[in-house]
Amino acid sequence: MTIGLSPEIDLGPVTVAWHGILTAAALLIALLLAERLATARGLDPAPMAVVTVVAGISGLVGARLFYLAQEDPGRLLTPWSGGGTGFAFYGSLILGIPAAAVTLRLMGRPVLAYLDVAALAFPLAMAVGRVGDLINGEHYGPPTDLPWGVTYTNEAAHVPEVGVAYHSGALYEIVMVALLGAVLLAVHRRLRRPGEALWLVLGAYSLGRFVIFFWVRDVPVVGLGLRQAQWTSLALIAVAIAGWWLGRRQPRGRTERSGETPASA
């Protein structure tokens, strides 16, 4: 695969980034898919618009803060001063999920039921969003002569050298989340316990990223041969296992008090 696109597009006086365009597209896809899934699961789809906006804004802030916590902690109190480049996606989940949960609670909606819907929509939306990273050359791995290696020809790409094929963590993640999303859409009606889909998606996604980052070279190893994203993956896998275990103690089909009853499986 050869990519010659620049990470940014000049539109006269305005410059836009592929990363931003595809992130916006991913949020729109997440909203549309979540609304359909909410309806299919017997929930009112209306809250998903608010949840998407809250998760999008809080996720952006969380990604910025998590990046600075790792790279430049002194700027945590002024995260947008001196430019706003640099984001770590896991921060989006760490802040975005609690922010969405609080929003749903304030709206009087069943928190876990709606977070399940958002989780089910997440992988396919993420597959679209990660295309921006692929275009940019982010999360590149070592050079490779395998047929799925990615070669960049634009000098603005983030790889060490143009004209060389690299393993692409972004490409691997796109494939991973696309497959995960397809499986979830096929079996989502079987995931009826509140939180069941949320913990499954969080655990599966974190496990996938843990494996993928063995091929990523644009971030350093921080300890025991693992990168920061891998350590965060392990922490989120532990959270997912704990959440799944606690959820298994609840009877199947039980819902939070909300006046809404999910459709039968």
N, C-alpha and C positions, 0 to 999 in steps of 0.2 A: 504494500500500500504506500502510495506517495501522496504527500500533502504539501501543496504550495501556497496555501492561503496565509495571509498575514493575520496575526492575532487581533488586529484592529482594522476597522473599515473607515476610511475618510469620506465623509459626506459633506463636502464643502467646508463650512466653518465648524462642523460637528464631527467628532470622532467617536465611534461606538465600537465596543469590543464584542467579539463573538461570544465570549464568556457571559457577558451581561444579557445579550440577546437570547441565548439558549437557556439561561437561568430563568428569564421571564417566561419563555415558552414552556419550560418544565413546570413552573408554578401554575400556568394556565391548564396544562394537561392534568396536573394533579387535582386541580379543582373540578374539572369536568368529569374526570374518572371517579373522584370521591363522591360527587353528587349522584352519579349513577349507581355506585355501590351502596350508598346510603339508602337509596330508594329500594334497591334489591334486597336489602337486609331489614326493611321495614322501618327505617328511620326517616325523619324529616330532613331533606337535603339542605334546607336553607342555612343552617349554621356553618356549613362547610366553607362558604365564602369568607365569613369572618375569621374562621380558624386558619384558612389559607393565608390571609393577609397578616394575621398575628404571627403565624409560624414563619412567614417570609421575612418580616421585619426583624423579629427576635432572632431568627436564624442567621441573618446577615450580621447583626450585632454580636451574636455568640461566636460566629466564625472569626470575626475580627479580634475579639477579646482572647479567644483561645490561641490564635496565632501569636498575638503579642505576649501572652503568658509564656509561650515557649521561646520566642525569639527576642523580645524586647520588653520585659516586664515593667521597665521604668515608664513606658508610655501608656500603661493601662488606664490611668486617670484621664489621659487626653488621647484616646485611640484614633481620632480622625485628624489630629494635627500633623502637619508635615507630610500630607499625602495619606491616602487610604488604601494603599496596595498591600496585599498580604492577608490571606484568609486560610483558616484550617477548618475543613468541612465538619469535622466531628463537633466543633463548637455549635454548629447549627442544630444538631440533635440534642446536645446537652442543655441548651437554653430553649430551643424551639418546642420540644415536647412538654416541659413543665409550663411554658407560657400558654400553649394551646390548652393544656389541662385546666389551668386557672381560668382561662377565658370560658371554657365550656361549663365549669362549675358556676361561674358568675351568671351565665346564661340559663342556668337551671337544667342543663342537658346531661345525659348519662355520659360521663367522661370517657370511660374505657370503651364503650360502644362506638363513640365517634373517633377515638384514637385508633381503634381497630380499622375503621374505614380509611382513615388517613394513611395508616401503615400499609394497607393493601394497595393503595394508589401510589405509594412512594417509589417502588422499584422501577416501574415503567417511566415515571416522570424523571427519575434520577438518570435513567439511560439516556434521555434526551439532554439533560443538563450536562452530563459528562462529555458530550460531544465537543463542548467548548474547550475543555481541558485537552482533548485529543487534537483539536485544531492548533492549540497553542504549543503543543509539545510538552505539556506538563506531565509529571510522574513517569518520565522516561526511565527505561532500564538499561541494561548493558547492550552493546551491539549484538546483532544476531543475523544469521543468514537464513533463518526460518521464513517460510512464505508469508507469515502474518506479521513480520517485522514492519515497522513504520519508518519511512524515509521522509525527511523534511527538506524542502528546497528553498524556503523563504528564510532570509537571514534573521528575521525577527522571531523565529521560533525559539523556544526555550531549551532546545537540545544543545549539547556541547558542540556538535559539528553537523552542518547540513550535508546532505548527500550520503549519509550513513544510516543504515537501517537499525532501529532500536526496538527492543521489547517495549511495549507501551502499557503501563499500568492503567492508564485511562481507557484504552481499548479493552483490556481484560475486565475492567470494572463494568463497562457498558455491556459486554456479553454476559457477565455474571448477573447483573441486576435485571437484564432483559429476560433471561431464563427464569430467574426467581419470580419476576412479575407474571410471566405466563403461567407458571405453576400455581401461583396464588389465585389468579383469576379462575383457574379450573377447579380449585378445591375450596374456595373461600366460604361456601355455604356449610362446609363441615366444621369450620372454626367458629363455634358458637359461644364458648365461654367468654365473658368479658375480659379483654386483655390478651386473649389467646393469640390473635393475629399480630398484635403489637409486639409481644415478646418474641414470637417466631421470626418476624421480619427483622427486629433489632438484632437478635442473635445470629441469624443467617447472614445478614449484611455484614456485621462485624467480623464474623468468621471468614467470609469471603475476602474482606479487605486485609485481614491479618495475613492470609496466604498470599494475596497479590503483592503486598509490600515487600516480599522477599525479592521481587524483581524490580523494585523501584530504587533509583539511585539519586534522585534530586533532593532528597532529605537525608540527614546524617543518621547513623546508628547512635543511639543514646545509652544503651546498656544491654549486656548479655546478647549482643548480636541483633537486637531488635530496634526498630525505629519507633519514634513517638506514636505514630498512628497505630502501630501494632500493640504497644502497651495500652493505648486507649481502647483498642479493639478488645483486648482481654478484659478490661474493666467493664465494658458494655456487655460483653458476653456473660460475665458474672451477674450483672444487673438483670439481663434477660432471663437467665436461669432462675434467679431468685423470684422474679415476677411470675414466671411460668409456674414455678412450684407453688407459690401462694395462690395462684389462680386455680390450680388443680384441686385445691381444697374446697373450692366453691362448686356446687352442683351445676351440671351442664344446663345451659338455657337460662340460668339466673341472670337478671338484669338489675342495674341500679335503679333506684326509685326516680322515675322521670316522667311517667305517664306515657312512655313509648315502649312498645313491645316488638322486638325484632321478629321478622318473618320466620316461619318454621324452616328447618333445614330441608 
